[in-house]
Amino acid sequence: MEKDTPRVIKILLRYAVLTAAALLLTALLRKVAPSNTTTVALSFLVLVLVTASRWRLGYSVYLSVLCALLYNYYFLPPVGRLTIADPQNWVALGAFLCCSVLVSHLAEREHQHAETAEGRRKEVERLYEFSQQMLLQPDLRGLARVTPSVAAAVFGFRAVALYVREEDAAYYSDPRNELLPLVDLKLAASQADGGVSARDGCFVIPLALGMKSLGALAATDGGYSPQIYEAIGSLVAIALERAAAVERSSRLQASRESERLRTALLDSVTHDLRTPLTAIRAAATTLVSQPDLPQLERGELAAVVDEESARLDRLIGQAVEMAQLDAAAVQIHARPQDVRELIETTVEEMRPLLQDRPIEVEVAENLSRAPMDRELVHRVLRHLIENAAKYSPQGSPIAVSAGKDEYRLLVTVADRGPGIEPREQPFVFDKYFRGKKQRSQAVGTGMGLAIVKAILEAHGGGIELTSQPGKGTRFTFWLPLGTGRPGDRASRNSGLVS
């Protein structure tokens, strides 16, 4: 009742304003600018037209009757009485009253059309907002979980229930108000051609695309037309089918990627792991079958076994290392390290592998200690230097340099090898990938650079390459210096599982 009081006051004020306007116009026409009956009738009619265009039918009809009474009393003879002596004046009064009511009715219809158009515009806006909200959900289960709440919020429903056939589950905007039992929702979903139906104070909307039933949606009465409920159901059905299609596509893509990796791994095992095993087996067979071999030949065969065993151990170690990085089983223990000392130690450790190959080391003088996991970054340097030695001509130099920009430590390893084809460069850091030239040049598993990238990303850093065929390749990796700037994750990852 308290809520209706301001509305009643507003209505009474409008009637009072109309009454005052009619009386004021009557006074003006009688005292200030006396006019004939035709001018008076047109003046009253204009007032009625203005009222009809602004307010509803009730106000204009009231003003029409009031103006007719004032017109009769003050302007039609006998003046001062609510009677008409001349029958022709009855025609004038009747025409004025009919015109006033007709104009009021037409104005009211225009008001209704405008309100209907505005209501449809708002409904379209709600449907658009609803569709946009559903597009934000990437998976079917997430979409099914949020759709009832989104529908209730956007359209003002008291409660919404959604049954998804593919999940065989029901979801509710309000867990305390299930609207319909699960069995009823399943029954509605099975009757996809039944259209929108009213049941127990709510609307039930089957969800279907073509002949395929996707589920059912139930919503409390929100004062919308059945067409709006059908539109809501169509949007939900499209969103569910889209989410299901995306999930199927993702599973198919994952299956293809898994198959690709499996094929690459099998190829790696066939070509790289079997090679040392074959050499070991051949040497061992010769040693066993020919016990009288000279000591020199026996030593050579033993060296083959030792070298190939070490190679096999290295290959298996890389596979284990990659598996640990994929499983996030490696911990980053970042501590300030002397970059120059780390590079020089790594180079000296790799001298037997590098043999007489010159190594050019250049470290900036102002380079401070940088936070990193020494053992892991040591592996990064080993992989990059070994990669440069493996794929560049014997005797060509390898350059290792270190510097920094405002927030990052930058380390570069460059060789003067044949380079990498531009079309192959985007895939260099993928697991098991090896370019056509690299496969023919040297043995390997294709895991080294993938390991490097995983270690650096665990530090909050990264790596990129610059390569020109025939001119060599330059790998540059960076690590955050711990300045607290965006992208600096080393200090936050310290001691945490990467």
Secondary structure, DSSP 8 states (H G I E B T S, - for coil): -TTHHHHHHHHHHHHHHHHHHHHHHHHIIIIIS---HHHHHHHHHHHHHHHHHHS-HHHHHHHHHHHHHHHHHHHSSSTTSS--SSHHHHHHHHHHHHHHHHHHHHHHHHHHHHHHHHHHHHHHHHHHHHHHHHHT--SHHHHHHHHHHHHHHHH--S-EEEEETTTTEEEESSTT--SS-HHHHHHHHH-GGG--EEETTEEEEEEEETTEEEEEEEEE--S--HHHHHHHHHHHHHHHHHHHHHHHHHHHHHHHHHHHHHHHHHHHIIIIIHHHHHHHHHHHHHHHH-TT--HHHHHHHHHHHHHHHHHHHHHHHHHHHHHHHHTT--EE--EEE-HHHHHHHHHHHTHHHHTT--EEEEE-TT---EEE-HHHHHHHHHHHHHHHHHTS-TT--EEEEEEE-SSEEEEEEE--SS---TTTGGGTTSTT---HHHHHH----S-HHHHHHHHHHHHT-EEEEEEETTTEEEEEEEEE-SSS-TT--HHHHTTEE-
